[in-house]
Amino acid sequence: MSNEWEAGSVPWLRRQQKDTTFGHEPAGVLCMFCGASTAKRSVGDREEDPGRLELYCDNTDCDAREMVLLVTRDGDGAGDRADARALRLIDRGTLDVHASYPAEVESYDMSELMSQRGQETERRMRKESLPTD
C-alpha cells in the first residue's frame, strides 16, 4: 500500500476504523490538538466523501473535541467544493460571515410561541375558559 494520497482514495482512518463511533468503542488515533490517542471517526463522517473527514476527540480535556479535515487541493477539483470555496472567500476577505449571518437570535417565551399558533392553545395553557359555540 502506498503512503501517497491520491484524489478520491479512501482516507487511512476510514480504512483503520471501519465504523463511525460514538463513545469509547475502538482505540483512537493521535489527536492533532491535544496529543492524546483519542481521536476517532465522528458519527457525522460520510464514507462517500473522501475529501472531508469528520473526527471526534474523546479526551474530555481537549478544547477542540469536534474537527473536520477538509482537502482543499488534491489535483482533482477539491477546491471546487462548496465548503472549500467558502473558506477561500473568507480567507480573501470577500465574504463577510458576520454580515451574511448576523448573530441576532430572537427568543420567545412559551406564551409568545403559543400565541402565534392559535388562541385556543394559549388559553388552555393558562387554564382560561374557552368560548363555547
DSSP file (Angstrom, degrees, kcal/mol; ACC not computed):
  #  RESIDUE AA STRUCTURE BP1 BP2  ACC     N-H-->O    O-->H-N    N-H-->O    O-->H-N    TCO  KAPPA ALPHA  PHI   PSI    X-CA   Y-CA   Z-CA
    1    1 A M              0   0    0      0, 0.0     2,-0.2     0, 0.0     0, 0.0   0.000 360.0 360.0 360.0 134.9    0.0    0.0    0.0
    2    2 A S        -     0   0    0      1,-0.1     0, 0.0     2,-0.1     0, 0.0  -0.488 360.0-145.9 -80.6 148.2    1.3    3.4   -1.0
    3    3 A N  S    S+     0   0    0     -2,-0.2     2,-0.3     2,-0.1    -1,-0.1   0.359  70.3 104.7 -91.0   4.3    1.7    6.2    1.6
    4    4 A E  S    S-     0   0    0      1,-0.0     2,-0.4     0, 0.0    -2,-0.1  -0.635  72.3-124.2 -89.5 144.4    0.8    8.8   -1.1
    5    5 A W        -     0   0    0     -2,-0.3     2,-0.4     3,-0.0    -2,-0.1  -0.724  25.9-171.1 -85.7 132.2   -2.6   10.5   -1.2
    6    6 A E    >   -     0   0    0     -2,-0.4     3,-2.4     4,-0.1    69,-0.1  -0.979  36.0 -96.2-121.3 138.7   -4.4   10.2   -4.5
    7    7 A A  T 3  S+     0   0    0     67,-0.5     3,-0.1    -2,-0.4    44,-0.0  -0.242 109.4  15.0 -53.2 131.5   -7.6   12.1   -5.2
    8    8 A G  T 3  S+     0   0    0      1,-0.3    -1,-0.3     0, 0.0     2,-0.1   0.309  92.9 131.7  87.2  -8.9  -10.7   10.0   -4.4
    9    9 A S    <   -     0   0    0     -3,-2.4    -1,-0.3     1,-0.1     3,-0.1  -0.402  68.2 -95.0 -77.0 157.6   -8.9    7.4   -2.4
   10   10 A V        -     0   0    0     -3,-0.1    -1,-0.1     1,-0.1     5,-0.1  -0.540  43.7-113.4 -73.1 126.5  -10.2    6.3    1.0
   11   11 A P    >>  -     0   0    0      0, 0.0     4,-1.3     0, 0.0     3,-0.8  -0.269  24.7-115.5 -59.6 147.9   -8.6    8.1    3.9
   12   12 A W  H 3> S+     0   0    0      1,-0.3     4,-2.3     2,-0.2     3,-0.4   0.863 112.6  57.3 -53.5 -43.3   -6.4    6.0    6.1
   13   13 A L  H 3> S+     0   0    0      1,-0.3     4,-3.2     2,-0.2    -1,-0.3   0.842 103.6  53.5 -63.4 -32.3   -8.6    6.5    9.2
   14   14 A R  H <4 S+     0   0    0     -3,-0.8    -1,-0.3     2,-0.2    -2,-0.2   0.828 110.7  46.8 -70.6 -30.2  -11.6    5.1    7.4
   15   15 A R  H  < S+     0   0    0     -4,-1.3     3,-0.2    -3,-0.4    -2,-0.2   0.869 117.2  43.9 -74.5 -35.8   -9.6    2.0    6.5
   16   16 A Q  H  < S+     0   0    0     -4,-2.3     2,-0.7     1,-0.3    -2,-0.2   0.918 121.6  37.1 -73.9 -46.7   -8.4    1.7   10.1
   17   17 A Q  S  < S-     0   0    0     -4,-3.2    -1,-0.3    -5,-0.2     4,-0.1  -0.873  70.1-175.0-110.8  97.6  -11.8    2.4   11.8
   18   18 A K        +     0   0    0     -2,-0.7     2,-0.3    -3,-0.2    -1,-0.2   0.843  67.6  47.1 -63.2 -35.8  -14.4    0.8    9.6
   19   19 A D  S    S-     0   0    0      1,-0.0    22,-0.2    22,-0.0     2,-0.1  -0.801  86.9-113.6-110.9 149.2  -17.4    2.1   11.6
   20   20 A T        -     0   0    0     -2,-0.3     2,-0.3    23,-0.1    22,-0.2  -0.433  40.1-140.0 -71.3 156.6  -18.1    5.6   12.9
   21   21 A T        -     0   0    0     20,-2.0    22,-0.4    -2,-0.1     2,-0.3  -0.859  26.8-174.3-125.8 155.5  -18.0    5.8   16.6
   22   22 A F  S    S-     0   0    0     -2,-0.3     2,-0.4    20,-0.1    20,-0.1  -0.808  72.0  -5.7-143.8  99.0  -19.9    7.5   19.4
   23   23 A G  S    S-     0   0    0     -2,-0.3    35,-0.1     1,-0.1    -2,-0.1  -0.905 113.2 -32.6 117.6-148.9  -18.3    6.9   22.8
   24   24 A H  S    S+     0   0    0     -2,-0.4    -1,-0.1     1,-0.1     4,-0.0  -0.110  85.5 122.7-108.1  34.0  -15.3    4.8   23.8
   25   25 A E        +     0   0    0      2,-0.1    -1,-0.1     0, 0.0     2,-0.1   0.981  67.2  21.3 -66.0 -83.2  -15.5    1.8   21.4
   26   26 A P  S    S-     0   0    0      0, 0.0     2,-0.2     0, 0.0    -9,-0.0  -0.365  93.4 -86.4 -86.7 166.8  -12.3    1.4   19.3
   27   27 A A        -     0   0    0      1,-0.1    11,-0.1    -2,-0.1     2,-0.1  -0.477  50.1-133.7 -66.4 137.8   -8.9    2.7   20.1
   28   28 A G        -     0   0    0      9,-0.8     2,-0.2    -2,-0.2    12,-0.2  -0.248   8.8-121.1 -87.4 177.5   -8.4    6.2   18.9
   29   29 A V  B     -A   39   0A   0     10,-2.9    10,-2.7     1,-0.1     9,-0.4  -0.637  49.8 -64.6-110.9 173.3   -5.6    7.8   16.9
   30   30 A L        -     0   0    0      7,-0.3     2,-0.4    -2,-0.2     7,-0.3  -0.406  48.9-133.7 -65.0 123.3   -3.4   10.8   17.9
   31   31 A C     >  -     0   0    0      5,-3.0     4,-1.3    -2,-0.2    -1,-0.1  -0.641   6.1-144.7 -77.2 130.9   -5.5   14.0   18.2
   32   32 A M  T  4 S+     0   0    0     -2,-0.4    -1,-0.1     1,-0.2    -2,-0.1   0.573  94.9  43.5 -75.2  -7.3   -3.7   16.8   16.4
   33   33 A F  T  4 S+     0   0    0      3,-0.1    -1,-0.2    32,-0.0    30,-0.0   0.847 127.9  18.6-103.2 -48.7   -4.9   19.3   19.0
   34   34 A C  T  4 S-     0   0    0      2,-0.2    -2,-0.1    28,-0.0     3,-0.1   0.680  91.4-130.2 -99.7 -19.1   -4.5   17.7   22.5
   35   35 A G     <  +     0   0    0     -4,-1.3     2,-0.1     1,-0.3    -3,-0.1   0.378  62.2 129.7  87.9  -4.6   -2.0   15.0   21.6
   36   36 A A  S    S-     0   0    0     -6,-0.1    -5,-3.0     1,-0.1     2,-1.7  -0.473  70.2-115.6 -80.1 155.4   -3.9   12.1   23.2
   37   37 A S  S    S+     0   0    0     -7,-0.3    -9,-0.8     1,-0.2    -7,-0.3  -0.435  88.0 102.3 -85.9  62.2   -4.7    8.9   21.4
   38   38 A T        +     0   0    0     -2,-1.7    20,-2.2    -9,-0.4     2,-0.3   0.300  38.8 118.9-130.4   6.4   -8.4    9.6   21.5
   39   39 A A  E     +AB  29  57A   0    -10,-2.7   -10,-2.9    -3,-0.4     2,-0.3  -0.629  36.2 166.3 -82.1 136.1   -9.4   10.9   18.0
   40   40 A K  E     - B   0  56A   0     16,-2.5    16,-2.6    -2,-0.3     2,-0.2  -0.899  45.0 -77.4-140.5 165.5  -12.0    8.8   16.2
   41   41 A R  E     - B   0  55A   0     -2,-0.3   -20,-2.0   -22,-0.2    14,-0.3  -0.512  54.2-125.6 -64.9 132.8  -14.3    9.0   13.2
   42   42 A S    >   -     0   0    0     12,-2.7     3,-1.5    -2,-0.2    12,-0.2  -0.378  15.4-114.9 -78.2 159.1  -17.3   11.0   14.1
   43   43 A V  T 3  S+     0   0    0    -22,-0.4   -23,-0.1     1,-0.3    -1,-0.1   0.813 117.2  58.1 -61.3 -29.9  -20.8    9.8   13.7
   44   44 A G  T 3  S+     0   0    0      2,-0.1    -1,-0.3    11,-0.0     2,-0.2   0.505  78.1 117.8 -80.1  -4.0  -21.3   12.5   11.1
   45   45 A D    <   -     0   0    0     -3,-1.5     2,-0.6     9,-0.2   -25,-0.1  -0.439  54.6-149.9 -68.0 134.1  -18.5   11.3    8.9
   46   46 A R    >   -     0   0    0      6,-0.3     3,-1.6     3,-0.2     6,-0.2  -0.926   8.3-154.4-111.6 120.7  -19.7   10.2    5.5
   47   47 A E  T 3  S+     0   0    0     -2,-0.6    -1,-0.1     1,-0.3     5,-0.0   0.771  90.8  65.7 -62.5 -28.1  -17.8    7.5    3.7
   48   48 A E  T 3  S+     0   0    0      1,-0.2    -1,-0.3     2,-0.1    -2,-0.0   0.553  91.9  69.3 -75.3  -4.9  -18.9    8.6    0.3
   49   49 A D    X   +     0   0    0     -3,-1.6     3,-1.3     3,-0.2    -3,-0.2  -0.814  55.6 174.8-115.9  91.2  -16.9   11.9    0.7
   50   50 A P  T 3  S+     0   0    0      0, 0.0    -1,-0.1     0, 0.0   -41,-0.1   0.674  76.8  60.8 -70.9 -15.5  -13.2   11.1    0.6
   51   51 A G  T 3  S+     0   0    0      1,-0.1    20,-3.0    19,-0.1     2,-0.4   0.394 102.0  54.4 -92.4   3.9  -12.2   14.8    0.8
   52   52 A R  E <   - C   0  70A   0     -3,-1.3     2,-0.5    18,-0.2    -6,-0.3  -0.969  61.8-176.3-141.1 120.7  -13.9   15.5    4.1
   53   53 A L  E     - C   0  69A   0     16,-2.7    16,-3.1    -2,-0.4     2,-0.5  -0.973  11.6-154.5-121.9 120.2  -13.2   13.6    7.3
   54   54 A E  E     - C   0  68A   0     -2,-0.5   -12,-2.7    14,-0.2     2,-0.3  -0.831  18.2-175.3 -98.7 128.9  -15.1   14.3   10.4
   55   55 A L  E     -BC  41  67A   0     12,-2.7    12,-2.3    -2,-0.5     2,-0.4  -0.828  15.6-159.3-122.9 158.1  -13.4   13.4   13.7
   56   56 A Y  E     -BC  40  66A   0    -16,-2.6   -16,-2.5    -2,-0.3     2,-0.6  -0.999  12.3-144.1-136.0 135.1  -14.3   13.5   17.4
   57   57 A C  E     -B   39   0A   0      8,-3.1   -18,-0.2    -2,-0.4     5,-0.1  -0.892   2.1-160.7-102.9 123.4  -11.8   13.5   20.3
   58   58 A D        +     0   0    0    -20,-2.2     2,-0.6    -2,-0.6    -1,-0.1   0.531  58.9 112.0 -77.9  -6.8  -12.9   11.5   23.4
   59   59 A N    >   -     0   0    0      1,-0.2     3,-1.8   -23,-0.1     6,-0.1  -0.574  59.1-154.3 -71.9 116.3  -10.4   13.4   25.6
   60   60 A T  T 3  S+     0   0    0     -2,-0.6    -1,-0.2     1,-0.3    -2,-0.0   0.698  94.0  55.9 -65.9 -18.1  -12.6   15.5   28.0
   61   61 A D  T 3  S+     0   0    0      4,-0.0     2,-0.4     2,-0.0    -1,-0.3   0.472  81.9 107.9 -91.0  -2.4   -9.7   17.9   28.4
   62   62 A C    <   -     0   0    0     -3,-1.8    -5,-0.1     1,-0.1   -28,-0.0  -0.623  55.7-159.3 -78.6 127.1   -9.4   18.6   24.6
   63   63 A D  S    S+     0   0    0     -2,-0.4     3,-0.2     1,-0.1    -1,-0.1   0.725  89.3  51.8 -77.3 -21.0  -10.7   22.0   23.7
   64   64 A A        +     0   0    0      1,-0.2     2,-3.2    -8,-0.0    -1,-0.1   0.956  65.3 154.9 -79.9 -52.5  -11.2   21.0   20.0
   65   65 A R        +     0   0    0     -6,-0.1    -8,-3.1    -9,-0.1     2,-0.5  -0.252  64.2  48.6  57.3 -60.0  -13.3   17.8   20.5
   66   66 A E  E    S+C   56   0A   0     -2,-3.2     2,-0.3   -10,-0.2   -10,-0.2  -0.930  72.0 167.6-113.5 131.3  -15.0   18.0   17.1
   67   67 A M  E     -C   55   0A   0    -12,-2.3   -12,-2.7    -2,-0.5     2,-0.4  -0.952  25.6-150.9-140.7 157.0  -13.0   18.6   13.9
   68   68 A V  E     -C   54   0A   0     -2,-0.3     2,-0.6   -14,-0.2   -14,-0.2  -0.995   8.4-155.6-128.4 124.6  -13.3   18.4   10.2
   69   69 A L  E     -C   53   0A   0    -16,-3.1   -16,-2.7    -2,-0.4     2,-0.5  -0.903  20.0-170.8 -97.8 120.8  -10.3   17.6    7.9
   70   70 A L  E     -C   52   0A   0     -2,-0.6     2,-0.6   -18,-0.2   -18,-0.2  -0.954  19.7-141.3-122.1 122.5  -11.0   19.1    4.5
   71   71 A V        +     0   0    0    -20,-3.0     3,-0.2    -2,-0.5    13,-0.1  -0.709  24.5 171.7 -79.3 121.2   -9.0   18.5    1.4
   72   72 A T        +     0   0    0     -2,-0.6     2,-0.3     1,-0.3    -1,-0.2   0.584  69.4  29.4-107.0 -13.9   -8.8   21.8   -0.4
   73   73 A R        +     0   0    0      5,-0.2    -1,-0.3     1,-0.1     0, 0.0  -0.877  58.1 139.4-148.2 113.2   -6.2   20.8   -3.1
   74   74 A D  S    S-     0   0    0     -2,-0.3   -67,-0.5    -3,-0.2    -1,-0.1   0.283  70.6-105.2-135.2   8.9   -5.8   17.3   -4.4
   75   75 A G  S    S+     0   0    0    -69,-0.1    -2,-0.0     1,-0.0   -69,-0.0   0.518 107.3  81.3  78.8   3.5   -5.3   17.8   -8.1
   76   76 A D  S    S-     0   0    0    -70,-0.0    -1,-0.0     0, 0.0    -3,-0.0  -0.008 117.3 -79.1-133.4  31.1   -8.8   16.6   -8.8
   77   77 A G  S >  S+     0   0    0     -5,-0.0     3,-1.8     3,-0.0     4,-0.3   0.680  77.7 141.7  87.2  17.5  -11.0   19.6   -8.2
   78   78 A A  G >  S+     0   0    0      1,-0.3     3,-1.6     2,-0.2     6,-0.3   0.842  70.9  62.8 -60.7 -31.4  -11.2   19.6   -4.4
   79   79 A G  G 3  S+     0   0    0      1,-0.3    -1,-0.3     5,-0.1     9,-0.1   0.626  92.4  65.1 -68.7 -12.1  -11.0   23.4   -4.5
   80   80 A D  G <  S+     0   0    0     -3,-1.8    -1,-0.3     4,-0.1    -2,-0.2   0.538  76.0 113.1 -86.1  -7.6  -14.3   23.5   -6.4
   81   81 A R  S <> S-     0   0    0     -3,-1.6     4,-2.6    -4,-0.3     5,-0.2  -0.327  77.2-122.3 -62.6 147.0  -16.2   22.0   -3.4
   82   82 A A  H  > S+     0   0    0      1,-0.2     4,-2.4     2,-0.2     5,-0.2   0.897 111.9  48.5 -60.1 -42.1  -18.7   24.5   -1.9
   83   83 A D  H  > S+     0   0    0      1,-0.2     4,-2.0     2,-0.2    -1,-0.2   0.886 112.5  48.1 -68.8 -36.7  -17.0   24.3    1.6
   84   84 A A  H  > S+     0   0    0     -6,-0.3     4,-1.9     2,-0.2    -2,-0.2   0.884 112.1  49.8 -68.5 -38.9  -13.6   24.8    0.1
   85   85 A R  H  X S+     0   0    0     -4,-2.6     4,-2.3     2,-0.2    -2,-0.2   0.912 109.9  51.1 -65.5 -41.8  -14.8   27.8   -2.0
   86   86 A A  H  X S+     0   0    0     -4,-2.4     4,-2.2     1,-0.2    -2,-0.2   0.915 110.2  48.9 -62.4 -43.0  -16.5   29.4    1.1
   87   87 A L  H  X S+     0   0    0     -4,-2.0     4,-2.6     1,-0.2    -1,-0.2   0.890 110.1  52.1 -62.9 -38.6  -13.3   29.1    3.1
   88   88 A R  H  X S+     0   0    0     -4,-1.9     4,-2.1     2,-0.2    -2,-0.2   0.909 109.5  49.2 -64.3 -42.3  -11.3   30.6    0.3
   89   89 A L  H  X>S+     0   0    0     -4,-2.3     5,-1.8     2,-0.2     6,-1.1   0.891 111.9  48.7 -64.5 -39.5  -13.7   33.6    0.1
   90   90 A I  H ><5S+     0   0    0     -4,-2.2     3,-0.7     1,-0.2    -2,-0.2   0.931 111.0  50.2 -64.7 -44.9  -13.5   34.1    3.9
   91   91 A D  H 3<5S+     0   0    0     -4,-2.6    -2,-0.2     1,-0.2    -1,-0.2   0.864 111.5  48.4 -61.3 -37.0   -9.7   33.9    3.7
   92   92 A R  H 3<5S-     0   0    0     -4,-2.1    -1,-0.2    -5,-0.2    -2,-0.2   0.636 111.9-121.4 -77.9 -13.9   -9.6   36.5    0.9
   93   93 A G  T <<5S+     0   0    0     -4,-0.8    -3,-0.2    -3,-0.7    -2,-0.1   0.616  82.4 115.6  83.1  12.5  -12.0   38.8    2.8
   94   94 A T      < +     0   0    0     -5,-1.8     2,-0.5    -6,-0.2    -4,-0.2   0.528  68.0  58.3 -92.7  -6.2  -14.6   38.8    0.1
   95   95 A L        -     0   0    0     -6,-1.1     2,-1.0    -9,-0.1    -2,-0.2  -0.957  69.3-159.7-124.5 112.8  -17.2   37.0    2.2
   96   96 A D     >  -     0   0    0     -2,-0.5     4,-2.3     1,-0.2     3,-0.3  -0.787   5.6-171.2 -91.3 100.3  -18.2   38.7    5.5
   97   97 A V  H  > S+     0   0    0     -2,-1.0     4,-2.8     1,-0.2    -1,-0.2   0.876  83.3  54.8 -61.0 -39.5  -19.7   35.9    7.5
   98   98 A H  H  4 S+     0   0    0      1,-0.2    -1,-0.2     2,-0.2     5,-0.1   0.847 111.2  44.4 -66.7 -33.4  -20.9   38.3   10.2
   99   99 A A  H  4 S+     0   0    0     -3,-0.3    -1,-0.2     1,-0.1    -2,-0.2   0.866 116.6  46.3 -75.9 -36.3  -22.8   40.4    7.7
  100  100 A S  H  < S+     0   0    0     -4,-2.3    -2,-0.2     1,-0.3    -3,-0.2   0.863 128.0  25.0 -73.2 -35.9  -24.2   37.3    5.9
  101  101 A Y  S  < S-     0   0    0     -4,-2.8    -1,-0.3    -5,-0.2    -2,-0.1  -0.706  83.8-158.7-130.9  79.5  -25.2   35.6    9.1
  102  102 A P        -     0   0    0      0, 0.0    -3,-0.1     0, 0.0    -4,-0.1  -0.222  21.9-126.0 -62.1 150.7  -25.8   38.1   11.9
  103  103 A A        +     0   0    0     -5,-0.1     2,-0.4     2,-0.1    -4,-0.0   0.315  66.4 128.9 -82.0   9.9  -25.6   36.8   15.4
  104  104 A E        -     0   0    0      1,-0.0     2,-0.5     2,-0.0     0, 0.0  -0.525  35.8-175.5 -70.2 123.6  -29.0   38.2   16.4
  105  105 A V        -     0   0    0     -2,-0.4     2,-0.3     2,-0.0    -2,-0.1  -0.982  15.2-143.5-123.5 123.0  -31.1   35.4   17.9
  106  106 A E        -     0   0    0     -2,-0.5     2,-0.4     2,-0.0    -2,-0.0  -0.627  14.8-159.7 -85.8 144.5  -34.7   36.1   18.8
  107  107 A S        -     0   0    0     -2,-0.3     2,-0.3     0, 0.0    -2,-0.0  -0.973   7.7-173.4-127.7 138.8  -36.0   34.5   22.0
  108  108 A Y        -     0   0    0     -2,-0.4     2,-0.2     4,-0.0    -2,-0.0  -0.945  19.3-131.7-127.9 148.5  -39.6   33.8   22.9
  109  109 A D     >  -     0   0    0     -2,-0.3     4,-2.1     1,-0.1     3,-0.4  -0.531  40.1 -98.0 -89.9 171.2  -41.3   32.5   26.0
  110  110 A M  H  > S+     0   0    0      1,-0.2     4,-2.5     2,-0.2     5,-0.2   0.855 122.6  54.6 -59.2 -37.9  -43.9   29.8   25.8
  111  111 A S  H  > S+     0   0    0      1,-0.2     4,-1.9     2,-0.2    -1,-0.2   0.902 108.4  48.7 -64.4 -40.5  -46.8   32.2   25.9
  112  112 A E  H  > S+     0   0    0     -3,-0.4     4,-0.9     2,-0.2    -2,-0.2   0.902 112.3  48.7 -65.8 -41.1  -45.5   34.1   22.9
  113  113 A L  H >X S+     0   0    0     -4,-2.1     3,-0.6     1,-0.2     4,-0.6   0.919 112.5  47.9 -63.7 -43.4  -44.9   31.0   20.9
  114  114 A M  H >X S+     0   0    0     -4,-2.5     4,-1.4     1,-0.2     3,-0.9   0.834 103.1  61.8 -68.8 -31.2  -48.4   29.7   21.6
  115  115 A S  H 3< S+     0   0    0     -4,-1.9    -1,-0.2     1,-0.3    -2,-0.2   0.789 101.0  54.5 -66.9 -24.5  -50.0   33.0   20.7
  116  116 A Q  H << S+     0   0    0     -4,-0.9    -1,-0.3    -3,-0.6    -2,-0.2   0.710 107.6  50.9 -77.7 -19.9  -48.6   32.6   17.2
  117  117 A R  H << S-     0   0    0     -3,-0.9    -2,-0.2    -4,-0.6     2,-0.2   0.732 125.2 -59.7 -91.6 -24.4  -50.3   29.1   16.9
  118  118 A G     X  -     0   0    0     -4,-1.4     4,-1.3     1,-0.1     3,-0.3  -0.572  38.4-105.2 147.7 146.4  -53.8   30.0   17.9
  119  119 A Q  H  > S+     0   0    0      1,-0.2     4,-2.4    -2,-0.2     5,-0.2   0.816 109.8  63.7 -67.0 -32.0  -55.7   31.4   20.8
  120  120 A E  H  > S+     0   0    0      1,-0.2     4,-2.0     2,-0.2    -1,-0.2   0.908 103.0  48.2 -61.7 -42.4  -57.2   28.0   21.9
  121  121 A T  H  > S+     0   0    0     -3,-0.3     4,-2.0     1,-0.2    -1,-0.2   0.915 111.7  49.3 -65.8 -42.7  -53.8   26.6   22.8
  122  122 A E  H  X S+     0   0    0     -4,-1.3     4,-1.8    -8,-0.3    -1,-0.2   0.907 109.9  51.2 -64.7 -41.4  -52.7   29.6   24.8
  123  123 A R  H  X>S+     0   0    0     -4,-2.4     5,-2.6     1,-0.2     4,-0.5   0.885 109.0  51.1 -64.0 -37.6  -56.0   29.7   26.8
  124  124 A R  H ><5S+     0   0    0     -4,-2.0     3,-0.7     1,-0.2    -1,-0.2   0.895 108.2  52.4 -65.2 -38.4  -55.6   26.0   27.6
  125  125 A M  H 3<5S+     0   0    0     -4,-2.0    -1,-0.2     1,-0.2    -2,-0.2   0.861 114.5  42.0 -64.6 -34.2  -52.0   26.7   28.8
  126  126 A R  H 3<5S-     0   0    0     -4,-1.8    -1,-0.2    -5,-0.1    -2,-0.2   0.435 110.6-124.0 -91.4  -0.1  -53.3   29.5   31.0
  127  127 A K  T <<5 +     0   0    0     -3,-0.7     2,-0.2    -4,-0.5    -3,-0.2   0.812  58.8 150.5  59.2  33.9  -56.3   27.4   32.1
  128  128 A E      < -     0   0    0     -5,-2.6    -1,-0.2    -6,-0.2     2,-0.2  -0.591  53.3 -96.6 -87.7 157.0  -58.7   30.1   31.0
  129  129 A S        -     0   0    0     -2,-0.2    -1,-0.1    -3,-0.1     3,-0.0  -0.494  34.2-128.7 -76.4 144.7  -62.1   29.0   29.8
  130  130 A L        -     0   0    0     -2,-0.2     2,-0.1     1,-0.1    -1,-0.1  -0.643  29.5-101.9 -87.3 146.5  -62.7   28.6   26.1
  131  131 A P        -     0   0    0      0, 0.0     2,-0.3     0, 0.0    -1,-0.1  -0.438  37.1-133.1 -65.9 143.2  -65.6   30.3   24.5
  132  132 A T              0   0    0     -2,-0.1    -3,-0.0     1,-0.1     0, 0.0  -0.750 360.0 360.0 -98.6 146.4  -68.5   28.0   23.8
  133  133 A D              0   0    0     -2,-0.3    -1,-0.1     0, 0.0     0, 0.0   0.457 360.0 360.0 -87.5 360.0  -70.3   27.9   20.5
